[in-house]
Amino acid sequence: MRAEEVAATCALLGGELPQARAAAIAADLAKLAERLRRAPLQPAIDDAPADFVKAMR
Amino acid sequence: MSDPALWTLSEAAEAIVARRISSRELLDACLARIAMWQVETNAFIDLREEDALRAAAAADARPARGPLHGIPLAHKDMFYRAGRISTCGSALRRDWRADETATVLARLDAAGAVDLGTLNMSEWAGGATGHNIWFADARNPWSSPHASGGSSSGAGAGVAARMFFAALGSDTGGSIRLPASMCGVAGLKPSWGAVSRHATMPRAWTLDVVGPLARTAADCALVFAAVAGPDPNDPSTAEAPPFVPPARPDSLRGQVIGVERSMLEAADGTLRPALEGALAQLRDLGATLVDVAIPDLHAIFDHGGIISACEAAAIHAEALRDTPDGFAPDLRQRMLGGLATPAVLYIQALRLRGRLLEAVRREVFGRCAVLFCPTLAVPVPTREASRTRTAEDVARVHGPLVRLTRPFNMLGLPALSLPCGFDAGGLPVGFQLVGQPFAEAAILATGMAYEHAAGWHRRIPVL
């Protein structure tokens, strides 16, 4: 995700981001997404948000 | 001990039931403490002395209805009461009046508790330190240049300074446990879904829980018992089981406590003696300690952060657009980041939550009944060093503070923070006992055995 895309997404929802902040968010999101792509546990087709309630039982 | 304000809630409750003291006398003792400590701590946003005096008189006119009858409490300023202002720590709600009452407040009222007023908090519950540019920072009663912890900042500071017997706070990433640890008191983050959030300010629905800060685990149990359980107005509580405060066990013989080694080793060296002392105490009580490791801990932390950021941004999107100056600049910048997070990242976090919990239940709680880890990995920061002005500051300051607490919000597990001594600078150190879903009784019972033996709750800050 590029800084321009971060700023544009934010603007779509009415928020205004300075260029430097948009760049920092883009860099953070890129690192975060990379970490999560490399994580051993990935969602499977059948995983759904409501599974959490079952897991609590 | 002659000053009843210094009793635990349990001791005060026994005295009320036995009619050795009146609610009015307890309230007067608390008001005297507030007169001493409010300037030092800035714990209250709105002290409602007249309302409290009326409530105490009403309590004294009736037979005791339970352990909270006539007990002075005060709560984070995010639990709505119909007709009264709930600021939520925000300039935007400085004059905002709720039109309904939080279920938790209604339950405490029904239990006969006396409500002393509303407590300071981080703006929109969005901070781990207790800073607030609108209502001024809450300050740590052990050392006013130091942070109280947040976001239930006034709750931690006020309970520690013995201004009231307990308080309700909320916890989305550590906001009960952090101020409890930094101020040297007990704080219970219940299981997700154990306590109603009806008519309370949302921070991030998927992670938010409401729970008590008090002087002891036993006191937390009494408050939790009064507020826990299903509420038709909050469907997330539909499966909440009944809760009865546990008896304090004489020993922990036969109990296996898992020690999350990576979390313990993450703790700063200045905290380690107190933490090792707590482990030694638990061993002396008869517990068997085993090393355990939470699988996928980093992913749990990251996914929790994504959910927290996206839900906060969604909650405040309209206000961020229409009244941006109504937010502290660092909070506004941080929330705007949530607006730009891809929806699929958020959904993947929600989808993985169940599997992450299943793995922890299997690999950790398959080996132990209760998990031990520090509450904080870093010493209590000064308010100056932890003041944030930009979103980058927030990540630098708050990231390390919530490192060991946020995972249990993501997992929905109950976690109790208890004091276990002081660091070399004289600031409190705390640890967490974490349990299986809805196993509050197990962690509270373990905590009660610990605190009875260790006695740290008897240490009180002095002016």
Interface residues (C-beta under 8 A of the other chain):
Chain A: M1 V6 A7 T9 C10 L13 G14 G15 E16 L17 R21 A22 A24 I25 D28 L29 L32 A33 R35 L36 A39 P40 L41 Q42 P43 D47 A48 P49 A50 D51 F52 V53 K54 A55 M56 R57
Chain B: S191 W192 G193 E239 P295 D296 H298 A299 D302 H303 G305 I306 A317 E318 L320 R321 D322 P324 Q333 L336 G337 L339 A340 T341 P342 L345 I347 Q348 L350 R351 L352 R353 G354 R355 L356 L357 E358 A359 R361 A391 E392 A395 G412 P437 F438
